[in-house]
Amino acid sequence: MSQVIAKLLEDHRRMTVLLEVLEREVKRFSEGVSLNFFLVEALLDYMMNFPQKCHHPIENLMLRSLSARDEARGAAAAEIFRDHDVITHLGMHFSDVFQQIKLQEQVPRELLVDAVQDYREFLLRHMEAEETIFFPAAEEVLYPSDWDVIETRLADKGDPVFGREADRQYRALHKVIVEWGER
Ligand SMILES: [Fe+2]
């Protein structure tokens, strides 16, 4: 397996762990416990910013190579990429409902429960689609030189697109969230 795919799968696994933390927190909230605002804020920070800074740029570069090598499989993958906007939209809705609760507005608890459920289910389906359609297509179709180009850019600390420093910081944040979530 290419190192690039291994990194993307690891990102997905980390996101899935956070979705589990979020699900537990929201379940407690639905049972009447108050929300841990710091935890939810950290989760939102990670979920809204990490993919955009550290994950999608890599997928975009892979998609470009895939489309150049195999137009039909590139088009199928591009279709999955449309989900990225929907995920952002669902994440923003979740964030809005959370802000209302934080400001002590009278919001029915189900509104947050539903917002998180929609976000979580869509994101899980999306990651599965990438893992079953997009990643295998790239593995099959990309040339070794395509992977070399992507890996070189990933390894370049100065590359502004790939945000290696941000990647490191978000790994640290991930660890903190998981520790908080276990309390
Ligand atoms: Fe992804």
Backbone and ligand atoms as CSV (ligand in chain L), in Angstrom:
chain,resi,resn,atom,element,x,y,z
A,1,MET,N,N,0.847,-1.207,0.000
A,1,MET,CA,C,0.000,0.000,0.000
A,1,MET,C,C,0.880,1.254,0.000
A,2,SER,N,N,0.463,2.227,-0.775
A,2,SER,CA,C,1.229,3.474,-0.800
A,2,SER,C,C,1.176,4.155,0.575
A,3,GLN,N,N,2.266,4.851,0.898
A,3,GLN,CA,C,2.311,5.586,2.183
A,3,GLN,C,C,1.218,6.648,2.255
A,4,VAL,N,N,0.880,7.166,1.068
A,4,VAL,CA,C,-0.128,8.226,1.008
A,4,VAL,C,C,-1.487,7.662,1.429
A,5,ILE,N,N,-1.838,6.504,0.882
A,5,ILE,CA,C,-3.115,5.869,1.239
A,5,ILE,C,C,-3.104,5.495,2.731
A,6,ALA,N,N,-1.969,5.001,3.208
A,6,ALA,CA,C,-1.881,4.630,4.628
A,6,ALA,C,C,-2.164,5.844,5.510
A,7,LYS,N,N,-1.640,6.996,5.109
A,7,LYS,CA,C,-1.878,8.231,5.881
A,7,LYS,C,C,-3.362,8.607,5.853
A,8,LEU,N,N,-3.972,8.504,4.674
A,8,LEU,CA,C,-5.385,8.878,4.556
A,8,LEU,C,C,-6.273,7.932,5.366
A,9,LEU,N,N,-5.946,6.637,5.342
A,9,LEU,CA,C,-6.716,5.664,6.129
A,9,LEU,C,C,-6.572,5.940,7.623
A,10,GLU,N,N,-5.356,6.316,8.008
A,10,GLU,CA,C,-5.112,6.660,9.412
A,10,GLU,C,C,-5.943,7.902,9.804
A,11,ASP,N,N,-6.010,8.875,8.920
A,11,ASP,CA,C,-6.858,10.060,9.168
A,11,ASP,C,C,-8.314,9.637,9.364
A,12,HIS,N,N,-8.780,8.733,8.512
A,12,HIS,CA,C,-10.179,8.274,8.621
A,12,HIS,C,C,-10.403,7.560,9.957
A,13,ARG,N,N,-9.432,6.721,10.338
A,13,ARG,CA,C,-9.566,5.976,11.589
A,13,ARG,C,C,-9.644,6.960,12.772
A,14,ARG,N,N,-8.786,7.991,12.725
A,14,ARG,CA,C,-8.802,8.994,13.798
A,14,ARG,C,C,-10.132,9.736,13.845
A,15,MET,N,N,-10.673,10.038,12.658
A,15,MET,CA,C,-11.957,10.731,12.604
A,15,MET,C,C,-13.059,9.840,13.179
A,16,THR,N,N,-13.008,8.545,12.869
A,16,THR,CA,C,-14.018,7.610,13.372
A,16,THR,C,C,-13.974,7.542,14.904
A,17,VAL,N,N,-12.766,7.564,15.464
A,17,VAL,CA,C,-12.620,7.559,16.925
A,17,VAL,C,C,-13.291,8.812,17.523
A,18,LEU,N,N,-13.079,9.959,16.877
A,18,LEU,CA,C,-13.678,11.193,17.390
A,18,LEU,C,C,-15.201,11.168,17.270
A,19,LEU,N,N,-15.692,10.553,16.200
A,19,LEU,CA,C,-17.151,10.450,16.047
A,19,LEU,C,C,-17.745,9.597,17.166
A,20,GLU,N,N,-16.986,8.608,17.620
A,20,GLU,CA,C,-17.453,7.776,18.745
A,20,GLU,C,C,-17.481,8.599,20.042
A,21,VAL,N,N,-16.434,9.416,20.250
A,21,VAL,CA,C,-16.403,10.293,21.426
A,21,VAL,C,C,-17.608,11.233,21.396
A,22,LEU,N,N,-17.842,11.803,20.214
A,22,LEU,CA,C,-18.956,12.750,20.049
A,22,LEU,C,C,-20.298,12.064,20.311
A,23,GLU,N,N,-20.450,10.871,19.790
A,23,GLU,CA,C,-21.701,10.135,19.956
A,23,GLU,C,C,-21.987,9.877,21.451
A,24,ARG,N,N,-20.931,9.483,22.197
A,24,ARG,CA,C,-21.111,9.229,23.638
A,24,ARG,C,C,-21.502,10.502,24.384
A,25,GLU,N,N,-20.818,11.615,24.005
A,25,GLU,CA,C,-21.094,12.890,24.669
A,25,GLU,C,C,-22.540,13.329,24.417
A,26,VAL,N,N,-22.993,13.182,23.187
A,26,VAL,CA,C,-24.345,13.627,22.832
A,26,VAL,C,C,-25.404,12.689,23.433
A,27,LYS,N,N,-25.053,11.426,23.567
A,27,LYS,CA,C,-25.994,10.481,24.200
A,27,LYS,C,C,-26.211,10.890,25.659
A,28,ARG,N,N,-25.109,11.227,26.337
A,28,ARG,CA,C,-25.229,11.686,27.734
A,28,ARG,C,C,-26.075,12.955,27.811
A,29,PHE,N,N,-25.839,13.855,26.858
A,29,PHE,CA,C,-26.599,15.113,26.805
A,29,PHE,C,C,-28.087,14.821,26.634
A,30,SER,N,N,-28.416,13.863,25.764
A,30,SER,CA,C,-29.827,13.529,25.519
A,30,SER,C,C,-30.474,12.927,26.773
A,31,GLU,N,N,-29.623,12.392,27.672
A,31,GLU,CA,C,-30.152,11.805,28.913
A,31,GLU,C,C,-30.229,12.830,30.046
A,32,GLY,N,N,-29.893,14.101,29.714
A,32,GLY,CA,C,-30.062,15.160,30.702
A,32,GLY,C,C,-28.771,15.709,31.300
A,33,VAL,N,N,-27.633,15.106,30.991
A,33,VAL,CA,C,-26.350,15.604,31.498
A,33,VAL,C,C,-25.965,16.848,30.700
A,34,SER,N,N,-25.323,17.842,31.356
A,34,SER,CA,C,-24.952,19.025,30.564
A,34,SER,C,C,-23.727,18.730,29.709
A,35,LEU,N,N,-23.623,19.502,28.628
A,35,LEU,CA,C,-22.541,19.269,27.665
A,35,LEU,C,C,-21.197,19.717,28.225
A,36,ASN,N,N,-20.157,18.992,27.845
A,36,ASN,CA,C,-18.799,19.455,28.123
A,36,ASN,C,C,-18.404,20.385,26.960
A,37,PHE,N,N,-18.538,21.698,27.200
A,37,PHE,CA,C,-18.334,22.661,26.106
A,37,PHE,C,C,-16.920,22.605,25.530
A,38,PHE,N,N,-15.938,22.446,26.430
A,38,PHE,CA,C,-14.550,22.397,25.945
A,38,PHE,C,C,-14.345,21.216,25.009
A,39,LEU,N,N,-14.915,20.081,25.403
A,39,LEU,CA,C,-14.769,18.879,24.591
A,39,LEU,C,C,-15.410,19.068,23.217
A,40,VAL,N,N,-16.637,19.583,23.204
A,40,VAL,CA,C,-17.339,19.727,21.920
A,40,VAL,C,C,-16.641,20.773,21.043
A,41,GLU,N,N,-16.148,21.845,21.688
A,41,GLU,CA,C,-15.434,22.866,20.915
A,41,GLU,C,C,-14.161,22.296,20.279
A,42,ALA,N,N,-13.441,21.489,21.043
A,42,ALA,CA,C,-12.219,20.870,20.512
A,42,ALA,C,C,-12.561,19.901,19.379
A,43,LEU,N,N,-13.649,19.152,19.564
A,43,LEU,CA,C,-14.095,18.226,18.514
A,43,LEU,C,C,-14.437,18.990,17.230
A,44,LEU,N,N,-15.166,20.095,17.409
A,44,LEU,CA,C,-15.546,20.895,16.232
A,44,LEU,C,C,-14.316,21.470,15.540
A,45,ASP,N,N,-13.374,21.953,16.333
A,45,ASP,CA,C,-12.148,22.508,15.766
A,45,ASP,C,C,-11.475,21.442,14.902
A,46,TYR,N,N,-11.319,20.253,15.460
A,46,TYR,CA,C,-10.660,19.179,14.718
A,46,TYR,C,C,-11.456,18.812,13.460
A,47,MET,N,N,-12.746,18.565,13.647
A,47,MET,CA,C,-13.538,18.027,12.537
A,47,MET,C,C,-13.759,19.033,11.405
A,48,MET,N,N,-13.795,20.330,11.767
A,48,MET,CA,C,-14.031,21.337,10.738
A,48,MET,C,C,-12.723,21.748,10.051
A,49,ASN,N,N,-11.597,21.679,10.770
A,49,ASN,CA,C,-10.358,22.221,10.204
A,49,ASN,C,C,-9.357,21.188,9.719
A,50,PHE,N,N,-9.262,20.077,10.447
A,50,PHE,CA,C,-8.244,19.099,10.057
A,50,PHE,C,C,-8.416,18.599,8.611
A,51,PRO,N,N,-9.632,18.152,8.224
A,51,PRO,CA,C,-9.763,17.628,6.854
A,51,PRO,C,C,-9.382,18.662,5.804
A,52,GLN,N,N,-9.844,19.883,6.028
A,52,GLN,CA,C,-9.618,20.940,5.048
A,52,GLN,C,C,-8.130,21.283,4.918
A,53,LYS,N,N,-7.419,21.269,6.054
A,53,LYS,CA,C,-6.005,21.668,6.026
A,53,LYS,C,C,-5.072,20.516,5.673
A,54,CYS,N,N,-5.379,19.325,6.160
A,54,CYS,CA,C,-4.379,18.258,6.121
A,54,CYS,C,C,-4.804,17.016,5.350
A,55,HIS,N,N,-6.056,16.908,4.971
A,55,HIS,CA,C,-6.542,15.651,4.385
A,55,HIS,C,C,-7.031,15.856,2.937
A,56,HIS,N,N,-7.928,16.804,2.743
A,56,HIS,CA,C,-8.453,17.034,1.399
A,56,HIS,C,C,-7.391,17.470,0.378
A,57,PRO,N,N,-6.387,18.285,0.766
A,57,PRO,CA,C,-5.370,18.649,-0.238
A,57,PRO,C,C,-4.692,17.422,-0.849
A,58,ILE,N,N,-4.482,16.385,-0.017
A,58,ILE,CA,C,-3.837,15.166,-0.517
A,58,ILE,C,C,-4.792,14.414,-1.435
A,59,GLU,N,N,-6.047,14.301,-0.988
A,59,GLU,CA,C,-7.040,13.615,-1.818
A,59,GLU,C,C,-7.213,14.338,-3.159
A,60,ASN,N,N,-7.190,15.667,-3.119
A,60,ASN,CA,C,-7.359,16.435,-4.360
A,60,ASN,C,C,-6.230,16.155,-5.353
A,61,LEU,N,N,-5.021,16.060,-4.822
A,61,LEU,CA,C,-3.880,15.785,-5.693
A,61,LEU,C,C,-3.977,14.370,-6.288
A,62,MET,N,N,-4.429,13.434,-5.460
A,62,MET,CA,C,-4.622,12.062,-5.945
A,62,MET,C,C,-5.700,12.017,-7.022
A,63,LEU,N,N,-6.772,12.776,-6.801
A,63,LEU,CA,C,-7.869,12.795,-7.775
A,63,LEU,C,C,-7.380,13.344,-9.111
A,64,ARG,N,N,-6.532,14.355,-9.039
A,64,ARG,CA,C,-6.012,14.941,-10.275
A,64,ARG,C,C,-5.222,13.895,-11.075
A,65,SER,N,N,-4.375,13.151,-10.382
A,65,SER,CA,C,-3.602,12.103,-11.071
A,65,SER,C,C,-4.519,11.008,-11.607
A,66,LEU,N,N,-5.501,10.629,-10.787
A,66,LEU,CA,C,-6.428,9.567,-11.202
A,66,LEU,C,C,-7.189,9.987,-12.462
A,67,SER,N,N,-7.685,11.217,-12.485
A,67,SER,CA,C,-8.452,11.703,-13.640
A,67,SER,C,C,-7.582,11.745,-14.889
A,68,ALA,N,N,-6.296,12.088,-14.706
A,68,ALA,CA,C,-5.383,12.159,-15.851
A,68,ALA,C,C,-5.096,10.766,-16.414
A,69,ARG,N,N,-5.056,9.759,-15.534
A,69,ARG,CA,C,-4.722,8.393,-15.980
A,69,ARG,C,C,-5.935,7.612,-16.450
A,70,ASP,N,N,-7.102,7.874,-15.838
A,70,ASP,CA,C,-8.311,7.112,-16.163
A,70,ASP,C,C,-9.530,8.011,-15.931
A,71,GLU,N,N,-10.025,8.541,-17.054
A,71,GLU,CA,C,-11.066,9.565,-16.960
A,71,GLU,C,C,-12.319,9.063,-16.232
A,72,ALA,N,N,-12.747,7.820,-16.567
A,72,ALA,CA,C,-13.998,7.295,-16.008
A,72,ALA,C,C,-13.877,7.102,-14.489
A,73,ARG,N,N,-12.769,6.544,-14.054
A,73,ARG,CA,C,-12.618,6.313,-12.610
A,73,ARG,C,C,-12.386,7.639,-11.880
A,74,GLY,N,N,-11.766,8.569,-12.574
A,74,GLY,CA,C,-11.610,9.913,-12.008
A,74,GLY,C,C,-12.969,10.573,-11.803
A,75,ALA,N,N,-13.865,10.386,-12.778
A,75,ALA,CA,C,-15.204,10.989,-12.688
A,75,ALA,C,C,-15.991,10.359,-11.536
A,76,ALA,N,N,-15.850,9.037,-11.356
A,76,ALA,CA,C,-16.559,8.358,-10.261
A,76,ALA,C,C,-16.056,8.881,-8.909
A,77,ALA,N,N,-14.754,9.091,-8.810
A,77,ALA,CA,C,-14.188,9.606,-7.553
A,77,ALA,C,C,-14.616,11.060,-7.336
A,78,ALA,N,N,-14.662,11.831,-8.418
A,78,ALA,CA,C,-15.058,13.245,-8.301
A,78,ALA,C,C,-16.476,13.349,-7.744
A,79,GLU,N,N,-17.301,12.382,-8.114
A,79,GLU,CA,C,-18.678,12.332,-7.605
A,79,GLU,C,C,-18.664,12.218,-6.067
A,80,ILE,N,N,-17.788,11.367,-5.537
A,80,ILE,CA,C,-17.682,11.193,-4.071
A,80,ILE,C,C,-17.195,12.496,-3.422
A,81,PHE,N,N,-16.343,13.230,-4.145
A,81,PHE,CA,C,-15.781,14.461,-3.590
A,81,PHE,C,C,-16.836,15.543,-3.380
A,82,ARG,N,N,-17.974,15.400,-4.078
A,82,ARG,CA,C,-19.050,16.379,-3.855
A,82,ARG,C,C,-19.536,16.340,-2.414
A,83,ASP,N,N,-19.349,15.189,-1.770
A,83,ASP,CA,C,-19.741,15.054,-0.357
A,83,ASP,C,C,-19.033,16.073,0.531
A,84,HIS,N,N,-17.831,16.484,0.148
A,84,HIS,CA,C,-17.058,17.365,1.031
A,84,HIS,C,C,-17.835,18.637,1.395
A,85,ASP,N,N,-18.563,19.185,0.417
A,85,ASP,CA,C,-19.365,20.388,0.698
A,85,ASP,C,C,-20.524,20.069,1.643
A,86,VAL,N,N,-21.152,18.914,1.422
A,86,VAL,CA,C,-22.279,18.515,2.281
A,86,VAL,C,C,-21.792,18.326,3.721
A,87,ILE,N,N,-20.620,17.708,3.861
A,87,ILE,CA,C,-20.061,17.473,5.204
A,87,ILE,C,C,-19.811,18.813,5.910
A,88,THR,N,N,-19.245,19.771,5.154
A,88,THR,CA,C,-19.007,21.103,5.732
A,88,THR,C,C,-20.321,21.717,6.186
A,89,HIS,N,N,-21.336,21.600,5.335
A,89,HIS,CA,C,-22.654,22.165,5.628
A,89,HIS,C,C,-23.256,21.520,6.893
A,90,LEU,N,N,-23.202,20.186,6.971
A,90,LEU,CA,C,-23.751,19.474,8.134
A,90,LEU,C,C,-22.962,19.819,9.404
A,91,GLY,N,N,-21.646,19.982,9.243
A,91,GLY,CA,C,-20.797,20.356,10.383
A,91,GLY,C,C,-21.135,21.754,10.869
A,92,MET,N,N,-21.431,22.664,9.937
A,92,MET,CA,C,-21.773,24.033,10.319
A,92,MET,C,C,-23.121,24.076,11.043
A,93,HIS,N,N,-24.039,23.241,10.600
A,93,HIS,CA,C,-25.345,23.176,11.272
A,93,HIS,C,C,-25.166,22.673,12.712
A,94,PHE,N,N,-24.399,21.610,12.855
A,94,PHE,CA,C,-24.087,21.073,14.191
A,94,PHE,C,C,-23.447,22.175,15.050
A,95,SER,N,N,-22.490,22.899,14.473
A,95,SER,CA,C,-21.808,23.969,15.190
A,95,SER,C,C,-22.798,25.078,15.615
A,96,ASP,N,N,-23.726,25.440,14.719
A,96,ASP,CA,C,-24.726,26.482,15.024
A,96,ASP,C,C,-25.604,26.064,16.206
A,97,VAL,N,N,-26.094,24.821,16.166
A,97,VAL,CA,C,-26.967,24.340,17.247
A,97,VAL,C,C,-26.182,24.336,18.564
A,98,PHE,N,N,-24.927,23.896,18.482
A,98,PHE,CA,C,-24.087,23.876,19.684
A,98,PHE,C,C,-23.919,25.292,20.258
A,99,GLN,N,N,-23.667,26.274,19.388
A,99,GLN,CA,C,-23.484,27.657,19.853
A,99,GLN,C,C,-24.744,28.164,20.544
A,100,GLN,N,N,-25.913,27.796,20.008
A,100,GLN,CA,C,-27.178,28.225,20.621
A,100,GLN,C,C,-27.306,27.652,22.033
A,101,ILE,N,N,-26.919,26.383,22.184
A,101,ILE,CA,C,-27.005,25.752,23.508
A,101,ILE,C,C,-26.027,26.433,24.463
A,102,LYS,N,N,-24.850,26.743,23.941
A,102,LYS,CA,C,-23.825,27.394,24.765
A,102,LYS,C,C,-24.292,28.779,25.242
A,103,LEU,N,N,-25.038,29.456,24.374
A,103,LEU,CA,C,-25.541,30.786,24.727
A,103,LEU,C,C,-26.822,30.693,25.551
A,104,GLN,N,N,-27.128,29.466,25.974
A,104,GLN,CA,C,-28.275,29.194,26.841
A,104,GLN,C,C,-29.604,29.561,26.212
A,105,GLU,N,N,-29.647,29.480,24.886
A,105,GLU,CA,C,-30.939,29.663,24.234
A,105,GLU,C,C,-31.745,28.386,24.439
A,106,GLN,N,N,-33.047,28.534,24.434
A,106,GLN,CA,C,-33.896,27.363,24.671
A,106,GLN,C,C,-33.987,26.513,23.410
A,107,VAL,N,N,-33.116,25.555,23.327
A,107,VAL,CA,C,-33.080,24.685,22.154
A,107,VAL,C,C,-33.461,23.271,22.591
A,108,PRO,N,N,-34.405,22.629,21.896
A,108,PRO,CA,C,-34.714,21.248,22.257
A,108,PRO,C,C,-33.464,20.367,22.104
A,109,ARG,N,N,-33.248,19.485,23.060
A,109,ARG,CA,C,-32.045,18.638,23.018
A,109,ARG,C,C,-31.973,17.794,21.747
A,110,GLU,N,N,-33.158,17.419,21.254
A,110,GLU,CA,C,-33.169,16.556,20.057
A,110,GLU,C,C,-32.519,17.239,18.855
A,111,LEU,N,N,-32.544,18.583,18.853
A,111,LEU,CA,C,-31.977,19.307,17.712
A,111,LEU,C,C,-30.482,19.002,17.584
A,112,LEU,N,N,-29.791,18.979,18.716
A,112,LEU,CA,C,-28.354,18.657,18.694
A,112,LEU,C,C,-28.148,17.173,18.375
A,113,VAL,N,N,-28.985,16.341,18.992
A,113,VAL,CA,C,-28.869,14.895,18.765
A,113,VAL,C,C,-29.030,14.604,17.266
A,114,ASP,N,N,-30.056,15.215,16.648
A,114,ASP,CA,C,-30.304,14.987,15.215
A,114,ASP,C,C,-29.173,15.539,14.352
A,115,ALA,N,N,-28.701,16.746,14.699
A,115,ALA,CA,C,-27.634,17.372,13.901
A,115,ALA,C,C,-26.379,16.502,13.920
A,116,VAL,N,N,-26.048,15.980,15.098
A,116,VAL,CA,C,-24.848,15.143,15.221
A,116,VAL,C,C,-25.044,13.820,14.489
A,117,GLN,N,N,-26.250,13.261,14.601
A,117,GLN,CA,C,-26.504,11.982,13.928
A,117,GLN,C,C,-26.390,12.120,12.401
A,118,ASP,N,N,-26.974,13.207,11.862
A,118,ASP,CA,C,-26.897,13.422,10.406
A,118,ASP,C,C,-25.445,13.576,9.962
A,119,TYR,N,N,-24.691,14.372,10.719
A,119,TYR,CA,C,-23.283,14.630,10.401
A,119,TYR,C,C,-22.482,13.333,10.443
A,120,ARG,N,N,-22.664,12.605,11.529
A,120,ARG,CA,C,-21.900,11.387,11.774
A,120,ARG,C,C,-22.184,10.331,10.698
A,121,GLU,N,N,-23.467,10.104,10.432
A,121,GLU,CA,C,-23.826,9.052,9.467
A,121,GLU,C,C,-23.318,9.390,8.065
A,122,PHE,N,N,-23.466,10.660,7.695
A,122,PHE,CA,C,-23.025,11.056,6.354
A,122,PHE,C,C,-21.511,10.905,6.219
A,123,LEU,N,N,-20.795,11.346,7.253
A,123,LEU,CA,C,-19.332,11.288,7.205
A,123,LEU,C,C,-18.833,9.840,7.161
A,124,LEU,N,N,-19.461,8.962,7.935
A,124,LEU,CA,C,-19.047,7.553,7.923
A,124,LEU,C,C,-19.275,6.931,6.539
A,125,ARG,N,N,-20.432,7.248,5.950
A,125,ARG,CA,C,-20.727,6.715,4.605
A,125,ARG,C,C,-19.728,7.242,3.579
A,126,HIS,N,N,-19.401,8.525,3.730
A,126,HIS,CA,C,-18.454,9.152,2.803
A,126,HIS,C,C,-17.067,8.493,2.891
A,127,MET,N,N,-16.593,8.282,4.105
A,127,MET,CA,C,-15.259,7.684,4.264
A,127,MET,C,C,-15.263,6.265,3.696
A,128,GLU,N,N,-16.372,5.568,3.897
A,128,GLU,CA,C,-16.467,4.211,3.360
A,128,GLU,C,C,-16.421,4.232,1.824
A,129,ALA,N,N,-17.110,5.203,1.230
A,129,ALA,CA,C,-17.101,5.309,-0.238
A,129,ALA,C,C,-15.682,5.592,-0.744
A,130,GLU,N,N,-14.984,6.467,-0.051
A,130,GLU,CA,C,-13.601,6.746,-0.460
A,130,GLU,C,C,-12.733,5.490,-0.350
A,131,GLU,N,N,-12.946,4.761,0.731
A,131,GLU,CA,C,-12.098,3.587,0.976
A,131,GLU,C,C,-12.414,2.418,0.046
A,132,THR,N,N,-13.660,2.347,-0.426
A,132,THR,CA,C,-14.010,1.202,-1.280
A,132,THR,C,C,-13.939,1.540,-2.772
A,133,ILE,N,N,-14.052,2.815,-3.121
A,133,ILE,CA,C,-14.057,3.180,-4.550
A,133,ILE,C,C,-12.815,3.999,-4.939
A,134,PHE,N,N,-12.610,5.102,-4.208
A,134,PHE,CA,C,-11.560,6.037,-4.602
A,134,PHE,C,C,-10.139,5.507,-4.327
A,135,PHE,N,N,-9.875,5.070,-3.116
A,135,PHE,CA,C,-8.513,4.621,-2.783
A,135,PHE,C,C,-8.086,3.415,-3.641
A,136,PRO,N,N,-8.959,2.373,-3.762
A,136,PRO,CA,C,-8.545,1.242,-4.604
A,136,PRO,C,C,-8.303,1.650,-6.063
A,137,ALA,N,N,-9.124,2.583,-6.572
A,137,ALA,CA,C,-8.931,3.041,-7.959
A,137,ALA,C,C,-7.560,3.700,-8.089
A,138,ALA,N,N,-7.219,4.542,-7.133
A,138,ALA,CA,C,-5.919,5.226,-7.181
A,138,ALA,C,C,-4.781,4.209,-7.089
A,139,GLU,N,N,-4.929,3.235,-6.192
A,139,GLU,CA,C,-3.881,2.199,-6.042
A,139,GLU,C,C,-3.647,1.471,-7.358
A,140,GLU,N,N,-4.740,1.222,-8.068
A,140,GLU,CA,C,-4.634,0.455,-9.299
A,140,GLU,C,C,-4.083,1.277,-10.462
A,141,VAL,N,N,-4.494,2.536,-10.506
A,141,VAL,CA,C,-4.306,3.321,-11.728
A,141,VAL,C,C,-3.085,4.248,-11.694
A,142,LEU,N,N,-2.769,4.804,-10.511
A,142,LEU,CA,C,-1.665,5.766,-10.456
A,142,LEU,C,C,-0.324,5.079,-10.749
A,143,TYR,N,N,0.559,5.804,-11.393
A,143,TYR,CA,C,1.897,5.310,-11.689
A,143,TYR,C,C,2.802,5.559,-10.471
A,144,PRO,N,N,3.882,4.777,-10.361
A,144,PRO,CA,C,4.829,5.039,-9.262
A,144,PRO,C,C,5.296,6.497,-9.245
A,145,SER,N,N,5.456,7.082,-10.418
A,145,SER,CA,C,5.911,8.486,-10.455
A,145,SER,C,C,4.847,9.430,-9.878
A,146,ASP,N,N,3.559,9.087,-10.039
A,146,ASP,CA,C,2.488,9.912,-9.441
A,146,ASP,C,C,2.610,9.901,-7.916
A,147,TRP,N,N,2.811,8.694,-7.373
A,147,TRP,CA,C,2.957,8.578,-5.910
A,147,TRP,C,C,4.195,9.320,-5.438
A,148,ASP,N,N,5.289,9.223,-6.235
A,148,ASP,CA,C,6.526,9.927,-5.859
A,148,ASP,C,C,6.271,11.422,-5.704
A,149,VAL,N,N,5.527,11.978,-6.672
A,149,VAL,CA,C,5.252,13.427,-6.630
A,149,VAL,C,C,4.481,13.771,-5.354
A,150,ILE,N,N,3.440,12.984,-5.059
A,150,ILE,CA,C,2.606,13.274,-3.883
A,150,ILE,C,C,3.423,13.083,-2.592
A,151,GLU,N,N,4.181,11.993,-2.546
A,151,GLU,CA,C,4.974,11.722,-1.336
A,151,GLU,C,C,6.039,12.797,-1.109
A,152,THR,N,N,6.631,13.271,-2.183
A,152,THR,CA,C,7.646,14.326,-2.052
A,152,THR,C,C,7.022,15.588,-1.469
A,153,ARG,N,N,5.832,15.908,-1.954
A,153,ARG,CA,C,5.166,17.114,-1.436
A,153,ARG,C,C,4.756,16.931,0.019
A,154,LEU,N,N,4.315,15.718,0.342
A,154,LEU,CA,C,3.930,15.435,1.738
A,154,LEU,C,C,5.106,15.578,2.693
A,155,ALA,N,N,6.291,15.203,2.201
A,155,ALA,CA,C,7.477,15.212,3.053
A,155,ALA,C,C,8.094,16.609,3.157
A,156,ASP,N,N,7.649,17.530,2.320
A,156,ASP,CA,C,8.249,18.863,2.278
A,156,ASP,C,C,7.661,19.742,3.380
A,157,LYS,N,N,8.474,20.028,4.376
A,157,LYS,CA,C,7.985,20.816,5.520
A,157,LYS,C,C,7.528,22.215,5.103
A,158,GLY,N,N,8.130,22.732,4.036
A,158,GLY,CA,C,7.822,24.105,3.629
A,158,GLY,C,C,6.624,24.217,2.697
A,159,ASP,N,N,6.045,23.072,2.322
A,159,ASP,CA,C,4.929,23.129,1.364
A,159,ASP,C,C,3.689,23.725,2.040
A,160,PRO,N,N,3.227,24.884,1.518
A,160,PRO,CA,C,2.127,25.561,2.209
A,160,PRO,C,C,0.789,24.816,2.093
A,161,VAL,N,N,0.635,24.003,1.064
A,161,VAL,CA,C,-0.659,23.351,0.845
A,161,VAL,C,C,-0.878,22.200,1.823
A,162,PHE,N,N,0.187,21.486,2.139
A,162,PHE,CA,C,-0.008,20.249,2.887
A,162,PHE,C,C,0.001,20.380,4.410
A,163,GLY,N,N,0.342,21.560,4.900
A,163,GLY,CA,C,0.188,21.826,6.327
A,163,GLY,C,C,0.745,20.757,7.251
A,164,ARG,N,N,2.015,20.413,7.085
A,164,ARG,CA,C,2.591,19.370,7.946
A,164,ARG,C,C,2.577,19.771,9.417
A,165,GLU,N,N,2.835,21.059,9.656
A,165,GLU,CA,C,2.844,21.536,11.037
A,165,GLU,C,C,1.434,21.430,11.635
A,166,ALA,N,N,0.440,21.805,10.826
A,166,ALA,CA,C,-0.951,21.691,11.285
A,166,ALA,C,C,-1.283,20.231,11.567
A,167,ASP,N,N,-0.798,19.341,10.726
A,167,ASP,CA,C,-1.040,17.909,10.904
A,167,ASP,C,C,-0.518,17.451,12.272
A,168,ARG,N,N,0.671,17.913,12.609
A,168,ARG,CA,C,1.286,17.552,13.891
A,168,ARG,C,C,0.456,18.103,15.066
A,169,GLN,N,N,0.031,19.360,14.925
A,169,GLN,CA,C,-0.761,19.984,15.995
A,169,GLN,C,C,-2.107,19.280,16.186
A,170,TYR,N,N,-2.723,18.901,15.067
A,170,TYR,CA,C,-4.026,18.243,15.185
A,170,TYR,C,C,-3.903,16.830,15.747
A,171,ARG,N,N,-2.757,16.197,15.517
A,171,ARG,CA,C,-2.532,14.893,16.153
A,171,ARG,C,C,-2.501,15.044,17.667
A,172,ALA,N,N,-1.864,16.122,18.115
A,172,ALA,CA,C,-1.794,16.386,19.561
A,172,ALA,C,C,-3.194,16.674,20.110
A,173,LEU,N,N,-3.951,17.469,19.366
A,173,LEU,CA,C,-5.328,17.790,19.801
A,173,LEU,C,C,-6.172,16.518,19.861
A,174,HIS,N,N,-5.980,15.648,18.884
A,174,HIS,CA,C,-6.727,14.393,18.833
A,174,HIS,C,C,-6.510,13.595,20.124
A,175,LYS,N,N,-5.257,13.539,20.549
A,175,LYS,CA,C,-4.902,12.783,21.758
A,175,LYS,C,C,-5.627,13.368,22.983
A,176,VAL,N,N,-5.625,14.701,23.061
A,176,VAL,CA,C,-6.287,15.377,24.179
A,176,VAL,C,C,-7.787,15.071,24.186
A,177,ILE,N,N,-8.403,15.146,23.015
A,177,ILE,CA,C,-9.857,14.906,22.933
A,177,ILE,C,C,-10.189,13.480,23.389
A,178,VAL,N,N,-9.397,12.516,22.916
A,178,VAL,CA,C,-9.667,11.119,23.264
A,178,VAL,C,C,-9.514,10.929,24.781
A,179,GLU,N,N,-8.494,11.581,25.367
A,179,GLU,CA,C,-8.310,11.473,26.828
A,179,GLU,C,C,-9.481,12.098,27.584
A,180,TRP,N,N,-9.910,13.279,27.147
A,180,TRP,CA,C,-11.074,13.932,27.772
A,180,TRP,C,C,-12.319,13.059,27.650
A,181,GLY,N,N,-12.470,12.495,26.450
A,181,GLY,CA,C,-13.665,11.702,26.153
A,181,GLY,C,C,-13.769,10.464,27.019
A,182,GLU,N,N,-12.623,10.024,27.561
A,182,GLU,CA,C,-12.635,8.809,28.383
A,182,GLU,C,C,-12.994,9.104,29.837
A,183,ARG,N,N,-13.052,10.390,30.190
A,183,ARG,CA,C,-13.332,10.724,31.597
A,183,ARG,C,C,-14.783,10.463,31.960
L,1,LIG,FE,FE,-11.045,11.194,3.061
